[in-house]
Each structure stands twice: as structure tokens, then as C-alpha cells.
């Protein structure tokens, strides 16, 4: 059942042999009581001689609240979020994170604390168009109700695009076979207004031809240590299956990378190096030697987080419920 402005008529009955416990019909009129799955029905007892009409008072002997529960279920949610005001995805002390905010909403909705498992963590300030996360719950609510209930409770910069039930042993990280990231560059003299929180503003014109040639070196199986954060520890071997540049100098430029995995800061460091090539500070063929060096000091700066988007998660075979949400 979807969530609507009008209330629901929820009917429940308490039993257990106690006299005077009757079936109650409860009208939910206010959206602040939105979680249908948390409707709490208390037994009521009418006081009056011979069971006649009288004032209705809560039954002190009734065990409340009553929650509609189901066997443990594995619920997946496709999440879109603007990362600007969050310290990344993962819960961490003394910081506001996307994971914590969604887990708080799940607890308010179901009455129980659930842990979210995610396909891939994002850093502070990074956005996501179709992140996939899962949690376990005993809630009997259908998936559209869970989606709509969470969206009512979540802030405007986080949205649940779709919710679906998966097999008990499914985990987003275990099932993922790759990711697609996109980085946006605003290559104009004047600063952006509407797009300011979603692009890196680079004023001088970029040589996109040199940038494209440099990107070709990144495709394939490589050790990307030269572009990983200094705390990565050891080799960073991944496969980039696609690296494409769309757009032109003097406009909006999109750099898109598809691969089996990416180290912390890897995409942003590759973008920072590509921008230096586009500005003529480095030659395009220098990208290959930087990659081979495995030395972070040889690469360019780390591009700002605000221009980076996790576009989608890749599954093989495709996950139909996820694909339905991201089409």
C-alpha cells in the first residue's frame, strides 16, 4: 500500500482470554504517524455495568505495543544522494554520514535498529545516483511502503528510488562486479551558480584531445597505486574497462570510468592529472609513466569531491530489480 495524505484505517485485535478486550479500529490522520508497520494497537476495556457503554480507557493488562512481524527479510534499497553535507557513506564518530542517517530512518520506521550493507562506500562530498544497500528486518510491510516511509523520514538530499526483497544470502558488495563513476568539470570563465555543488570549476580552456589520449593509457589491468590515497597499503590492482570523455572546451566536460573496482581517491586523482594534461602542464604520454611508477607523488592533485558521482553498480548477471530502478 502506498503512502497517501489521507490516513489509513488499520484494524487489529488483541486476544488472550482477558475480559473486555475488544477489536479496535484506529484512524491514522497525521502523517507524523506514517509508518503503517509501526501502528500500535492497545487493547481497550469498556467500563460499565453489564458490559454496557461507558468511558473507554486503556487496558492496563494488555501487552503493548503490537507490531506486525514477518520472518527475517533481506531488503535492498537503491539510494540517490547529494554528498555535499555528509562525511561520506560509512558511519564514523562525531560526523554525519549517509549510512547513519538512513539507519536512523529505518529504526524510526520499523522500531528496530538495522545495519546497512553497501555495494561501495563513497568519500566525503561525493554524490551517488544509484547506490545499492541492504538491511535485514522483520517488518511485514511491502517494499513500496518501505520506500515511501523512508522517503518521508529522510532529508531532501537523500532519496530511496526503489526497494525490493532479495535472497537471504545476497549482499550488495559480494554481488557487485564493477562500478561506474562520472566526474563533471565546468570549463568556462564564469563560475557556475546552479551547478556549483556538482562540478569542478576550471577557468582556462582545456585541451580535451590531449586528455582523451591520456585516458587511453588507463584502460586495462593495472596497478593504480600512483592514483590511490597514501594510506591504501600495498598494490592497487584493478581493471578499467572503459574511460570516456564527453563535452568540449568552454562547456561542461564529463569524464566517465567503468571498472571492477577503484581505490580511495583513485578517480579524483586520475581526473586531477588529466586536468593538468588538459592545461598543458604535462604531456599526454606522461600518463603511462605515472601509472608505471606506482608513485603518488608523480601524479597530479586530487580533484575536488563535489564533481564526482557514483553512477551505478554493475552486476553479472544483471540484477533485474536494480536495473529497473536505474533505467
N, C-alpha and C positions, 0 to 999 in steps of 0.2 A: 504494500500500500504506500503510495507516495505521500509526502508531507504537504498539507494544504493549509491555507489561512484559517479555514473553519476547523472546529475541533473534531475529534473522533468520539464515537460512542463506544466505550470499552466496557464489556460486561465480564465479570468474573464471579466465581462463587467460592466460598470457603466452606470446608466440611470438616468433620472430626467429632461429631456427636455432641457438640455443645449446643444447648438450647438457645434459641433466639438468634442464631447466626443465620443470616439470610443472604440471598443473592443481591448484589448491589449493581446499579448502573451508574457509572461515573462519567460525567460530561467534562471533557478537557477543552477549555475555551481559550486558554492563553498559550501562545507559542513558547513561553518560557518552560512549559511542561512538555516540550516537543518529543522527548524520547518515548514513543509508544511502548517500546520494550521495557521501559522502567516504570510503567503505570503500576502504582502500588495500591492494592485493594485491601482494605481493612474490613474484617467482619464487623458488623454493627448489630446492636441489640436494641430492640424497642422496649421501652419501659412502659408498662401499663397493665392494668388488671386483665387477666384472661387473654393476654396476647393482643389486646386491642391497641388502637393507635395511641401513640404517646411520643414524647420527645425522643429523637434519635441521638444516641451517644456512642462514642467508640467502644467496642467490646474490649475490655481490659484483658480478657483471657485469650484473645485472638493473637496468633503468631504472625507478626507483620515485619517487614513488607513481604508481599508475594511477588516473585519475579518469574516470568515465563522463561524457562531454561530449555536448552536442547543439548544433545551430545556435543562434545567439543568440536568446533568447526575451524577450518583454516580459511580466513577471509583475506583476499587480495584487494588492494586499492591502487588505482592509478592516480598519481598525485601531480598536480601542476603547482609550482610555487615561484614567487619572486624572492630571491635570496637576499635582497638588499639589507634588511634589518636583522638577519639571522647569522649566528656564528657557525654556519654550516648545517649539515644534516644531523650529525651524531650528537647525542646527549653529552654535555660536559658541564662541570661545576661552574657556577657563577656566570652563566651565559644562556642566552635564549637561542634555542635551536629548533629546527623544523620538526625533528623527531619528537622532542619533548612536548611541543605544542599539540601535535596530533595525538600523542599518547594521552595527554590531559583531556582532549575532546572525547576520545574513546572511553575513558573512565567515566566522564560525565554522562555519556550516552548509555553505557551498559551497566554501570555500577561497579565495574571491576577493572583493575589495572592490567593492561596487556602490553607486552613488549613488541615493538615493530621490528621486523627483519626486512632489510632493504637490498635492492639489486646492486646499488653502488652509492657510496657516500659522496656528497658534494661539499666543497670547501666554503668558507665564509664568503658571502656575497654572490655566490654562483646560483644561477636560476635553473629550473627544470621544467620541461614541457610535458614529460610523461615518465616520471619516476614510478617504479613499482615497489610496493612494500606489502608485507603480510603480517597478520596477527591472528592469534587464537582466541576464540571466545565461545561461551556457552549461550550467547544470545540467540533467541529463536527468530529474530527479526529478519525479513528478507533483505537481499542486497540493495535494492533501490532505497529502502527505508534507512539502512545504514549509511549509504551515500548521502542522502538528503539530510539526515540527522547530523552527521559530521559537518556538512557544509553550513548548517545553521549555527553550529557552535564555533567553527573555525574563523579566524580573521580573514579579511578580504584578500590578503596576499597568499593564501593557501586554498586550493580547491581540489576536491575529490571528483575526478572526471568520471570514474566508473568503479564499481565494486563487484566482485564475483567470488564464488567459492571454489577453492582448489582442493586437490587431493591432500590428505593429511601429511604426506611426506614432502610436499612441494615447498621449496624455499626460493625466493627470487634470485639470490646470489648463486645458488647451486645450479639453477636452470639457465641463467644468463650465459650467452655465448659471445656477447660483444656489446659495444655501446657506440652511440653516435653523438658527437659534440659539435656545436657550432659556435663560432666566435664572430661578433659583429664589430666592424670598425667604421666610424663616421669620418670620412676623409674629405672634409670641407673646411674652409677657413673659419666660418662662423660656428660657434658652439651649438649643439642641439638643445632643444628645450623639452619637447615631448619624449624624445628617445634618450635623454641624458643618463638615465639609470640603467640603460641596457646596451650601451656602446662604449668603445674606447675612442675618444676624440683625437684624431691625428690630423693636424692642420696642413702640413706640407703635402703636396701630391705624391702619391705612392706609385712606384713602377710595378704594376701588377704582373707584367710579363716576367720580370725577374723573380717575383715572389712565386709564380706558378712553377717556374723551372726549379726553384729551390725545394718546393713541396714534393716534387717527384722523387727526391732522394729519401723522403720519409716513408714511402710506401714499401712494404715488405716486412720481413722479420729482422728486428734489430735490437741491440741493447741501447735503450734510451736514457741511460744514466746521465748523459750530458744535459738532459732537459728535466730531470727529476729533482725534487727538493733534496737538500743536503742530508736530511735525516732518513732517506729511503733505505739505506743499509743493503749493500750487495748489488748484484746486477738487476737491471730492469729490462727484461726481455719480453717484448710484445710484438704482435703483428698488426700493422696498419694496412687495412685492405683498400682504403680509399682516402685521398686527400684532394679536395677540390676548392678552388677559389671562384666565387661568383661576384659580379659587380665590376665597377671601373673606378679609376682615379677621379676624384672630385665628387664621389657619391657614397652610397652605402656599400661596403665590401663585406662579404660573408666568407669565412674560412670554415670548411666542414671536414671533420676527421671521423672515419669509421674504423674501428679496430677491436681486437679481442680484449684489450684492457689498456688502462692508462694509469701511470704513476701520479702521485700527488704533484700538482703544479705542472705536469708534463705539457698539456695542451697550451697553457698560458705561456710557458717558456718557449715553446715552438713558435707561437704567434709573436712573441716579443722579438725573437730572432728574425722572423720573416719580415717584420716591420722595419728592422734595421737594414735588411737587404733592400726592401722597397724604397727606403730613403737614400740608398746609395752608400751607406756606411760600410757595407760588406758586399762582397761579390756573391752571386747566386751559387757558384760552385763551392763556396766555403761551407755550405750546409753539410756536405758529405764529410768533410774533415772534422767538423764539430761533432757530428754523430759518431765517427770512429774514435774520437779522443776519449769519449765517456767522461769528459771533464766539464762539470757545470760552469766553471769559470770561463770556458771558451764560448759559451752560448750567450745570447742576449738577455735583456731584462725580462722579468716575469710580467706579462701583460696584466692590467687591472682585472679583478674578478668580475666586475659588473657586465663585461661584454660576453661572458661565457654562459652557454646554455647546454644542459644535458637534454638532447633532443628526444632520444628514445633508447630503449633496451632491445637487444637482438636475441631472439630465441631460435633454436633449431631442434625440432621443427617449430614453426611459428606457433605462438600461444594465441589461440583464436580470440579469447576474451580480451586479451591485451590489444591485439590488432584492431579489434572493433572500436576500441576507445581512441586509438591514435590515428585512425584514417582521416 
